[in-house]
Each structure stands twice: as structure tokens, then as C-alpha cells.
Amino acid sequence: METIYLNATNLGYWKNKSTSNVIALGFFDGIHKGHQKVIRTAVKKAKEKSLPVTVMSFFPHPKVVLSNGKKKFDYIMPLTEKGKVLESLGVDIFYIVEFDKRFASLSPEEYVANYLLDFGVVHAVAGYDFTYGKFGAGHIDRMVEDGKDMLEVTKVGKVEFQGEKISSTSIREMLATGSIENFPHILGRSYELECKWNGNSFEPLPYYTMPESGCYSVTIHKNNKLFQVNVNVSDDRNTIYFKDYKNSEFSNGEKVTITWHNRIENEVVYFYSS
């Protein structure tokens, strides 16, 4: 899969390089089962047309840009991890648009013309709640009209778990309360984040959201080794400590992946300082 970062300076170049394709649209933070339904629908449409399948997302989140950096956004996964999941789903090209005030000011018609039609899109797939253009004025039901009938569009309905819509917002809320045990049903996998060992504890890499403070059952992936352990998350949700485990296996600065299984209730959490 090819990952292409789009901005105002290189837009023309990548427009000229593009060929006919089917595209999936969305921010896709976490790539939960609702997102996966959108992407798999696009992959199916692309196979029917014998065309490549592309995904177009954007970064940073509009909340950060439109607040002039005053508001923080809790990302579920960084772009590199998002790319890995998209590739596993069969995506050929991953476009990441630089979200800035110029992009935010585009009318819905300008967005469709400049970022879909000019990129060779013949069929667009998006969730029922996808919006585009200034103030989110564009929506999936008007995209055919905005595309001057030069574009086929498929709207994908919501996906639910236990009667509730699966969304990135609900996933953040579950992380904030430590309710992670149902993530395999919502994400299609357990929650993972990359960390770095500082000699005393693990620190999450940027663009991940830590679970609520407390004790958790996790699997730590170090190269080809797996460690099934319990860990404590600090009150500020910035640090992960071992609980009753010798940490001599890890070198200072070493990066690992932690898979989160469930929160251990009624555990007394102890925090240690170096």
C-alpha cells in the first residue's frame, strides 16, 4: 500500500498521477467495525470494477485546527498504525490530507471537485453520517449532486454492538472509564498501543489514548517474545508500571507493543517513582 500526504503545494502533482479508483472516505480513527464496513464495501466495489481502492482521510483533527491549537484531541491510533490496518483490509492507496483552514473553507462542491473528481474517483463510499465542506454542509445524500452526476456513491449504515452505535467517540469514552473488555467486538481486535521503556516504566508514544488509571491484564510484545502480565496505569494516564513483575527483560529506550485485555477490579494500585 502506498501512503500519500496531500497538501496545498503538492495537490496538483498527485492529481496528475491519479487514475480511476473507488474511494472510502472518513477520519477512521481506531478503524472500528463501522469503519471496516465502509472500507470493505469500497474494496468490494473496486473489485467489481477492476479498479484500485483508495482511502482518503485527513490530519490533524478539525477540532485542533479550528481552535488554533487550544483544544486537545485524543487520538486512538497514530497514522502509521492506521496505515497498517488499512493495508490488511486490502487498500491500495492511503491519502492523508493536511487539514488546515484552507481545506476547512472549501464548499461541498469544491471538495468533491478538487479531492474526488480530480483524483479519478468514479465511486465514493462513506458512512451515513459522513460530512464534508465548510461547516460540514455536505453530506453523503447530496454527493452525487455535488459531483454533477459524474460520481457513483454508496452510503453505509451504522454498525451496532449491544444496541449502541459503534463510534470512535464511544471508544474514547470506554478508554476513559477502563471498560476495554468488549473491544474485540467493537474494533475486531484488542486495543493496542506502542510504548517506550524508560528504565522504570513504560511511556506511550504520541497519538495513542491510554485507558483510565487502574490495574489491567495485558500482553507485552517484545520482538518475538510475549509477556502476559498485570500493569498499573498512573492517575495522569501517562505512565504504565509493572505490577509484581521483574523488568530486567527490557532495555532503556526499547519500544514494545502492549495489548490490553481487561481491567482488574478491586485491585489496590501502587505507583513507584524512579
C-alpha positions in Angstrom: 0.0 0.0 0.0 1.2 3.5 -0.8 0.7 6.3 1.7 0.5 9.8 0.2 0.4 13.0 2.2 -1.6 15.8 0.4 -1.2 19.5 0.9 -1.7 22.7 -1.0 1.8 22.6 -2.6 1.7 19.0 -4.0 -2.0 18.7 -4.8 -1.6 19.3 -8.5 1.2 16.7 -8.8 -0.9 13.9 -7.2 -4.0 14.8 -9.2 -2.0 14.3 -12.4 -0.6 10.9 -11.1 -4.1 9.6 -10.1 -6.1 7.1 -12.1 -9.7 5.8 -11.9 -10.4 4.4 -8.5 -13.0 3.6 -5.8 -12.6 5.6 -2.6 -13.6 5.2 1.0 -14.0 8.5 2.9 -13.7 9.2 6.6 -11.4 10.1 9.5 -11.3 6.4 10.5 -9.7 6.9 14.0 -9.4 3.4 15.5 -10.7 1.7 12.4 -13.6 0.1 14.3 -16.1 -2.3 12.8 -18.2 0.6 11.5 -15.2 1.9 9.6 -14.3 -1.6 8.4 -17.8 -2.0 6.9 -17.2 1.2 4.9 -13.7 0.1 3.7 -14.8 -3.5 2.9 -17.7 -2.1 0.9 -15.2 0.1 -1.1 -12.9 -2.9 -1.6 -15.9 -4.9 -3.0 -17.0 -2.1 -5.4 -13.4 -1.8 -6.6 -13.1 -5.5 -7.3 -16.4 -5.4 -9.3 -14.9 -2.6 -11.4 -11.4 -4.0 -11.5 -10.1 -0.7 -10.1 -7.7 0.1 -7.2 -9.3 1.1 -3.9 -8.2 4.2 -2.1 -8.9 5.7 1.3 -8.9 9.5 1.9 -8.6 10.7 5.5 -7.2 13.9 7.0 -4.9 15.1 9.8 -4.8 16.7 12.2 -8.3 16.6 13.6 -10.5 19.6 12.7 -11.1 20.3 16.4 -7.4 21.1 16.8 -7.1 23.3 13.8 -10.3 25.3 14.2 -9.4 26.1 17.8 -6.0 27.3 16.8 -4.4 24.5 18.8 -6.2 25.4 22.0 -8.2 22.2 22.1 -6.7 18.8 22.6 -7.8 15.7 20.7 -7.4 12.2 22.0 -6.4 10.0 19.0 -7.0 6.3 19.3 -4.1 5.4 17.0 -1.3 7.1 15.0 -1.3 7.4 11.2 1.4 4.7 10.9 -0.8 2.1 12.7 -3.9 3.3 10.8 -2.0 2.6 7.6 -1.1 -1.0 8.7 -4.8 -1.8 9.4 -5.9 -0.3 6.1 -3.3 -2.3 4.2 -4.6 -5.5 5.9 -8.1 -4.7 4.7 -6.9 -4.5 1.0 -6.4 -0.8 0.5 -4.1 0.2 -2.3 -3.5 3.9 -1.7 -4.0 5.8 1.6 -4.3 9.6 1.1 -3.8 11.8 4.1 -5.0 15.4 3.5 -3.4 18.1 5.6 -6.4 19.6 7.4 -5.9 23.3 7.6 -8.1 26.4 7.4 -7.9 26.5 3.6 -9.2 22.9 3.4 -11.8 23.7 6.0 -13.1 26.6 4.0 -13.9 24.6 0.8 -17.5 24.5 -0.2 -19.0 21.0 -0.6 -18.9 21.3 -4.4 -15.2 22.4 -4.2 -14.3 19.5 -2.0 -15.9 16.9 -4.4 -14.4 18.6 -7.5 -10.9 19.0 -6.1 -10.5 15.9 -3.9 -12.7 13.3 -5.6 -13.3 14.0 -9.3 -9.8 15.5 -9.9 -8.4 12.3 -8.2 -10.1 10.0 -10.6 -12.8 8.8 -8.2 -15.6 7.1 -10.0 -17.3 5.6 -6.9 -17.2 7.0 -3.4 -18.2 5.0 -0.2 -18.8 6.7 3.1 -20.8 6.2 6.3 -24.3 7.6 6.7 -23.0 10.4 8.9 -20.0 11.5 6.8 -19.9 15.2 6.2 -17.6 17.4 4.1 -17.1 21.0 3.1 -17.3 24.2 5.2 -19.2 23.7 8.4 -19.9 20.1 7.4 -22.5 21.4 5.0 -22.0 18.5 2.6 -23.4 15.0 3.4 -23.5 11.7 1.6 -27.0 12.1 0.3 -26.0 15.2 -1.8 -22.7 14.0 -3.0 -24.0 12.8 -6.4 -25.4 16.3 -7.0 -22.2 17.9 -5.8 -20.3 15.7 -8.2 -22.5 16.8 -11.2 -23.7 13.2 -11.6 -20.1 12.2 -12.5 -19.8 10.1 -9.4 -21.4 7.0 -8.0 -22.0 7.0 -4.3 -22.7 4.2 -1.7 -23.9 5.1 1.8 -23.1 2.6 4.5 -25.4 2.3 7.5 -24.4 2.3 11.2 -23.0 -0.8 12.9 -24.1 -1.5 16.4 -22.9 -3.5 19.4 -25.4 -4.4 22.2 -27.9 -1.9 20.7 -25.5 1.0 20.6 -23.8 2.6 17.6 -20.1 1.8 17.3 -18.2 5.1 17.1 -14.7 6.5 17.8 -16.3 8.7 20.4 -17.8 5.8 22.3 -14.4 4.0 22.1 -12.7 7.1 23.8 -15.4 7.0 26.4 -14.7 3.3 27.1 -11.0 4.0 27.4 -11.7 6.9 29.8 -13.6 4.5 32.1 -11.3 1.5 31.6 -14.1 -0.5 30.0 -12.0 -2.3 27.4 -13.2 -5.9 27.6 -15.6 -5.5 24.7 -13.0 -4.0 22.3 -12.6 -7.3 20.3 -16.3 -7.0 19.4 -16.1 -3.3 18.6 -12.7 -3.0 17.0 -12.4 -6.6 15.7 -9.3 -6.8 17.8 -8.0 -5.9 21.3 -6.7 -2.4 21.9 -3.0 -1.9 21.3 -0.6 0.9 21.9 3.1 1.3 21.4 5.3 2.3 24.4 8.9 3.1 25.3 10.6 1.7 28.4 12.4 4.5 30.3 14.2 2.2 32.8 11.4 2.4 35.4 8.1 2.3 33.5 6.5 2.4 30.0 5.6 5.7 28.4 3.0 5.7 25.5 4.2 7.0 22.1 2.3 10.0 20.7 -1.2 9.8 19.2 -2.5 7.0 21.5 -5.1 7.3 24.2 -4.3 5.5 27.5 -7.0 3.7 29.4 -8.2 5.0 32.7 -5.9 4.6 35.7 -6.0 1.2 37.4 -4.8 -2.3 37.1 -5.0 -4.2 33.8 -4.3 -7.6 32.3 -2.1 -7.1 29.2 0.2 -8.8 26.8 3.5 -7.1 26.1 5.1 -7.9 22.7 8.9 -7.6 22.6 10.3 -8.8 19.3 9.1 -12.4 19.2 8.5 -12.7 22.9 5.2 -12.4 24.7 4.8 -11.4 28.3 1.4 -12.0 30.0 1.4 -9.6 32.9 -0.6 -7.2 35.0 0.2 -3.5 34.8 -0.8 -0.3 36.6 -1.8 2.9 34.8 -0.9 6.1 36.6 -3.5 8.6 37.7 -2.5 11.0 35.0 -2.8 8.2 32.4 0.7 8.9 31.1 2.7 6.1 32.6 2.5 2.3 32.8 4.1 0.4 35.7 4.6 -3.3 36.2 2.7 -5.0 39.0 4.7 -7.7 40.6 7.0 -8.4 37.7 10.8 -8.2 37.3 11.6 -5.8 34.5 15.1 -6.9 33.6 13.9 -8.1 30.2 13.7 -4.5 28.9 16.4 -2.1 27.9 16.2 1.7 28.4 14.6 3.3 25.3 13.2 0.0 24.0 9.9 0.1 22.2 7.2 -2.5 22.7 3.5 -3.1 21.9 1.0 -3.6 24.6 -2.3 -5.4 24.0 -4.9 -4.6 26.6 -7.4 -7.3 27.7 -9.4 -6.2 30.7 -9.3 -4.1 33.8 -8.8 -6.0 37.1 -11.4 -4.7 39.5 -10.9 -4.3 43.3 -7.1 -4.2 42.9 -5.1 -1.8 45.0 -2.9 0.2 42.7 0.6 1.2 43.7 2.8 3.6 41.9 6.5 3.8 42.0 9.0 6.6 41.3 12.5 6.3 40.0 
